[in-house]
Amino acid sequence: MTWFALYTKPKYEKKVADRLEKSGIEVYCPMVTQIKQWSDRKKKVETPLIPSYVFVNIEEKNRNDVFDIPGVVRYLFWLGKPAIVRENEILALKESLKETFSAVEIFPYKKGDSINISEGPFKGKEGIIKQVGKNRMQLVLKELGMLITLTKEDRK
């Protein structure tokens, strides 16, 4: 079985996850508990970590079974194929979400962002994003005086 990322209608993550689970499909909807402040009170609220996404662990041949569930829109694709999420990434998400957060925000990389390279030959170096493409990113490493291109590996 393989984990896939599934796109849902906005605000349907919990409903889709519940319905998929009831139909016998293993599903993971990463939730965070946030403390929300209103004018008269504070309250802990569970919200999806990644809006409009849930993860399903399903056999490749049964992938279309999810479309029987109201609220499911499509699979997330990468390089023309359904995006596969590794088991260790799901486990890491589960482990990291055992705490309560006051706020969680997710931002995609964009031109001009500064990032630290965590692995590979340039590990520990800081780069500024010059360009973000479908499967590659160009970084300027001022410290080394060079432009590098990172290309997403095509895993088959």
N, C-alpha and C positions, 0 to 999 in steps of 0.2 A: 504494500500500500504506500501511497505517496501523498504528501501534504501539498495542497494547492491553495492559492489565494483567490478568494471569491468576492466579487464586488456586489454590494447590495444597494437597494434604494436608500436614500438618506433616512436616518433614524430607524432603520429596520434591523440593525445588527443583532439585537437581543432576540427579536421575534424569529428571525431567520435561523439563528443558532438553536433556539428551542425547538423549532419545527424540524430542522435537520436531525437533531438528536433523537426526537420522537420517531423519526422515520428510520432510525438505525444507523445513521452516518456519524462517524466520529468528527466532532467539530470543536474548534477552539476560537473563542472570541475574547481577545485580550481586553480586560476591563481594568480601569484604574478608579480608585476611590479618591474623590477630590472633596475638599472642604469648600462649600459654596457659601458666600456671605450675602445675605439679604439685609434690608434695612432693620428688620426686627429679630433676626436669628441667624445662626450658622447651622448648616446641615451637611452631613456626609452624603455624597451622591456618587453612584457608580456610573461611569461613562466609558464608552469604547475608547481604547487607546488610539486606534487607527480608524477614524470615521469611515463608514461605508464598507468596511472589510471584515471578513471572517475567514478562518482557515479550515479546510476540510481534509481529512485523511481518508482517501478513497482509491479504489483500484482504477487504473486508467480506463478500462473497458466500461466502468460504471459512472464515468464523469458526468454524463448527461442526466443522471438521476436527480441532481440538485435542482434542475429547472422545473421540477414538479412543485417546488416550494414557492409560495407567493413572496415577493420581495427580492428574489435572486435576480440579478441583472446579467452578469457574465463573469467569466474567469479573467484574471489578470494575465496578460500575455507578455512575454519577453522574447525578443528576436523571432517573432512569428509562432511561438509555441507557448502553451500554458505555463505560467511561471511556477516552478517547483520550489518549495520551501523545505530546507533540510530539517531533519528531526532535531538536531542539536540547536538550531535557531529557535524552534518552538519551545524546547526545554529552557533555553536561556531567557526567553520572554517570560515564561511562567515563573522562573526563579526571581527575575528582577522585579516582578509586579507584586511581591508579597508585602509591600509597604503602602502607606497612605501618602498621597502627594497633594500639595496645596494647588498645584497647577502643572499641567503637562501640555506642551506644544510641540508639534512636528512640522519641520520646515524642509522642503526639498532643497537640494543644492542649487545655487544659481550663480551666474556670472558675478565675479567680484568677491565672493565668499572666501574666507581664509579657513583652511583646514590643516589638521595635523595628519601626516601619513603614518598609519599604525603598523604597516607590514611591508615587506619587500625591500629592495635595495635602497630606497630612500626613507626607510623607517626613521621616525623621530624628526624629520624635516617638516617645515611649514610651507604650504603652497597657497597661492591665490588662484582661484578658478578663473580661467580665461574663457573657456567654452565648455558647455555641457551638451552632449549629443545623445542619441538614442542608446548607444552602447559604448560611448567613450567620453572621456573628460580630459581637457588640457589644463595643466597646472603650471604656473610660473613659480620657479624656485629661486627667489632673489638671492638667497644665501649662496647658491651654487652658480648663479648667473645662467640659468637654462630654462627651457620650456620642455616639459615632459607630457606625453600623452598616455593616459591609462585606458586600456581597452578591456571591456568585459569579456571574460573567457566564455566561449560557447561550449557548455557541458552537454554531452549527449549520453 
